[in-house]
Amino acid sequence: MRVCVLKNTNELIESQSGGEGQKDLDVLINNAFNNGYTKDVIEAKYVTSGEYLLLLAAQPKTGKQLLLEQKQADINNILPSWNEVETAIDNIVNLADAKSFIKKLTRVVYWNVKNKLE
């Protein structure tokens, strides 16, 4: 595996499998140049599969990734466990209890479909 990263942050610019020697690293370097990076800020190198996984894990998260993680955390806070759901269903004795329960579950479904909390 070969990668091209920003020297100061180790942020991944590009990765490619395979390759041998400097000529294959030069492909990554030229791709980086074509995308506006300069030689002084990038590094192209070969890494093991383990090093590559560590590099991927250390990459900064995008705004979209952060939003998805926050959405999942919020859903987990709203959505009760299955045992709580089953107990709540079993304990419904009147229309008000049923409406309350249905609203909580409907909110999660609505949120997933609309992709936003209202």
N, C-alpha and C positions, 0 to 999 in steps of 0.2 A: 504494500500500500504506500502510495506517495501522497504527500499533502503540501499545500502552500498555506502558510499562516502569516498573520501580522506579527512581527518580531516582539513588539512591546506588550501585546495582550494575548498572544497565542490564539487569536480568533481565527477560525478556519475560513479561508477564502475559497479553496477548492480541494477536492480529493479525487484521486484516480487509482484504480487497482492496477497491479502489475508494474511492469517497467524495470529497466536496468540502467544504471549509470546516469551520468550527468545529462545526456541528451533527453532522457525522459523527464528529468526534473526541469529541464529548460522549457518543455512544453507547458508546465504549470507556471513557470516564471513569465513566459510570453503571454499566456492567458491573463495573468495578473496585470501585466503592462497594458494589455488591450482593454482592461477594465479600469485604468486610471491609477493603478498602484505604481510606486517607484521602487527601484531595487533596494534602496536603503531601508525600506519599511517592511519588506517581505522576506520570508525564508521558505525555501522548498527543501523537503527532506523525505527520506524513507522512514516509515514507522512500522512497528509490528502491529498485529491485530489488537493486542492488548493496549498498546499505546494509543491506537486510533480510538478505541472505545473510551479511554480516559479523556482524550482530546474532545470527543463529542460530548461527553458528560459535562465538561467544563465550559462549553460554549454559552455565551450570554443568551438569555431567552428573549424572544421577540415580543412585541406588544401583544400580538395575537395569542402567543402561548401563555402569556401572563393572564390575559383575559379569560382564556379557556380554563386555566387552573383556578382562577377566582370563581368562575361560574360553577365549576364542579364542586368547589368547597361550599359555595352558597347552597347549591342543590342538596349536598350532603347534610347541611344544617337544617334545611326545610323538610326534606324527605325523611320520615321516620324509618326505623329498622323494620324488617318484615314481621318480626314478632309484635312490634307496636302496631303495625298495620292490621295484622290478624286480630289482635286484641281489640283494637278500636272498632273493627267491623263487628266482631262478636258482641261488643258492648253497646252498639247502637240500639237505642230503645225508642227514639223519637225522631221526628223530622229535623229538628235543630241540630242534633248530633250528626245526623247523616249529611246535612248541608255543610257543616263545618269540616267534616272529614273529606267530603268530595271536593270542596274548594282547595284544600291543601294539596291534594293529589293533582287536581286539574291545573293548579298554578305551575307545577313542575312540568307537566306535559306542554302547557302553553309556552312556557319559557323555552323549552327545547325547540319547539316548532318556530316560534318567532325569533329565537336567538337573542332575546333581551328580556330583562325583568321590567315589568311595568307596575 
